[in-house]
Every structure is written in structure tokens, then in C-alpha cells.
Amino acid sequence: MKTLVLIGSNRKQGATATEALAQARELDPTGQDTIVHFVHEMKVACCCGCEFCRKEPACSQKDDMAGLIQEMLDSEAVIIASPVYFGALSGQLKTVCDRMYPVYRGGGKSLLAGKKLYLVYTQHSPCDTYADVRKTAEDYLFRFLGFQLVQTTVVGKDGKRYYAGT
Ligand SMILES: Cc1cc2nc3c(=O)[nH]c(=O)nc-3n(C[C@H](O)[C@H](O)[C@H](O)COP(=O)(O)O)c2cc1C
């Protein structure tokens, strides 16, 4: 399966990368159709809020984000993996998510409609912590952008896993 992996931790051997890459191997065992990005290595500026993308499905800022959105459109599944920082997605990943506004075309329409999404969170706290925060991100960010959430995986510090189907 053509899989795009976005990792929101700078730590290449960390818990987030480990879980995200393991899931990618399940979706695409040969890895030939998998693209992996550690988002901190990409040139992605913060959303400037100009709302250019409300007029046309593009961004006024020219950096790596247009290419990343195209990779998402071309993929069959997207894995978005983040360490929990202060109860939320890491800043690196939130910046990328904010810049995905061009895919939302208003009236509930999205260029990514139905795209399979696998969410991964890693954290020190037990897996059942932050369920409310995850729900908010699902409702107001990921589903809003049109993703079809297939699975949320939470990995706690003790290595225990919690899988939440949808
Ligand atoms: C700035 C910062 C904030 C963090 N905030 C939380 C938090 O609110 N709750 C939590 O359970 N763990 C928190 N952690 C721990 C990380 O979520 C946890 O260590 C994560 O698995 C790290 O992933 P990595 O190994 O991929 O970097 C925080 C870590 C950092 C560096």
C-alpha cells in the first residue's frame, strides 16, 4: 500500500519513530511504496493566516508543504505520529497540520476525503490519559481535513499499547 509517514519527533530512534515505522512495515512490507518524513527536517513555515487558500487550493508560502500535500494526495494511507508534548501534538507536527488548510475546500469538502489515516501518539503517561485531547484533534483537525481515521495507537512509557478503533 502506498504509505506516507509523518513523524513529529526529532528523535530518529525514539518511541514515535519506532512505532510509526513498525506500522508502515505492516502496511507496506517491502517499503518500496513508503515515504517517510521527519517533519523537522522539512522546510515548512508556520501558517501566516492570509487565507489565500480560501480562494484557491494552494498556499501563498512557497516551501516544502505543497510537495507534502501532493504526496498525501498520491498515497493510499497516511501515518501521522507524534510524541505528546504538554498534552498535545508536537509543535513540529501542528505546524504541518495548520498548513494543510488548502485541502479543506469548505462546506465539509476536502481534497483528502476518505484518505486512510493511522494516528500514533507516544507519551510518558498511561495510555488512557488524554483521551479528551485526542478526541478534539480527531473531530476538529483530522476528520475536518477529510481523513478516514482507521486506527489510533497510543504507546505509554511502559511500552503498553492502546489501540482505539473508530
Ligand atoms: C517538551 C515535552 C513535553 C512533554 N509533555 C508530555 C505530556 O504532556 N504528557 C506525557 O505523557 N508525556 C510528555 N512528554 C514525554 C513524551 O511524550 C514521550 O517521552 C514521548 O514518547 C517521546 O517520544 P520520542 O521518543 O519519539 O521523542 C513530553 C516530552 C517533552 C520533550
The ligand as a Tripos MOL2 file, in Angstrom:
@<TRIPOS>MOLECULE
LIG
   31    33     1     0     0
SMALL
NO_CHARGES

@<TRIPOS>ATOM
      1 C1          8.5230   19.1190   25.7120 C.3       1 LIG1
      2 C2          7.9570   17.7940   26.1600 C.ar      1 LIG1
      3 C3          6.6770   17.7480   26.6680 C.ar      1 LIG1
      4 C4          6.1280   16.5340   27.0590 C.ar      1 LIG1
      5 N1          4.8430   16.5280   27.5330 N.ar      1 LIG1
      6 C5          4.2900   15.3320   27.8830 C.ar      1 LIG1
      7 C6          2.9590   15.2970   28.3530 C.ar      1 LIG1
      8 O1          2.2570   16.2890   28.4460 O.2       1 LIG1
      9 N2          2.4610   14.0920   28.7260 N.ar      1 LIG1
     10 C7          3.1930   12.9270   28.6220 C.ar      1 LIG1
     11 O2          2.6700   11.8780   28.9540 O.2       1 LIG1
     12 N3          4.4450   12.9420   28.1520 N.ar      1 LIG1
     13 C8          5.0150   14.1080   27.7850 C.ar      1 LIG1
     14 N4          6.2870   14.1310   27.2960 N.ar      1 LIG1
     15 C9          7.0070   12.8550   27.0850 C.3       1 LIG1
     16 C10         6.9640   12.4120   25.6240 C.3       1 LIG1
     17 O3          5.6490   12.4770   25.1060 O.3       1 LIG1
     18 C11         7.4300   10.9570   25.4830 C.3       1 LIG1
     19 O4          8.6980   10.8140   26.0420 O.3       1 LIG1
     20 C12         7.4280   10.5320   24.0200 C.3       1 LIG1
     21 O5          7.3230    9.1250   23.9440 O.3       1 LIG1
     22 C13         8.7190   10.9380   23.3170 C.3       1 LIG1
     23 O6          8.7130   10.4260   22.0000 O.3       1 LIG1
     24 P1         10.0720   10.2290   21.1790 P.3       1 LIG1
     25 O7         10.8580    9.1600   21.8760 O.co2     1 LIG1
     26 O8          9.6330    9.8150   19.8310 O.co2     1 LIG1
     27 O9         10.7500   11.5620   21.1540 O.co2     1 LIG1
     28 C14         6.8790   15.3410   26.9320 C.ar      1 LIG1
     29 C15         8.1830   15.3990   26.4230 C.ar      1 LIG1
     30 C16         8.7220   16.6110   26.0450 C.ar      1 LIG1
     31 C17        10.1210   16.6540   25.4640 C.3       1 LIG1
@<TRIPOS>BOND
     1     1     2 1
     2     2     3 ar
     3     2    30 ar
     4     3     4 ar
     5     4     5 ar
     6     4    28 ar
     7     5     6 ar
     8     6     7 ar
     9     6    13 1
    10     7     8 2
    11     7     9 ar
    12     9    10 ar
    13    10    11 2
    14    10    12 ar
    15    12    13 ar
    16    13    14 ar
    17    14    15 1
    18    14    28 ar
    19    15    16 1
    20    16    17 1
    21    16    18 1
    22    18    19 1
    23    18    20 1
    24    20    21 1
    25    20    22 1
    26    22    23 1
    27    23    24 1
    28    24    25 2
    29    24    26 1
    30    24    27 1
    31    28    29 ar
    32    29    30 ar
    33    30    31 1
@<TRIPOS>SUBSTRUCTURE
     1 LIG1         1 GROUP 0 **** ****
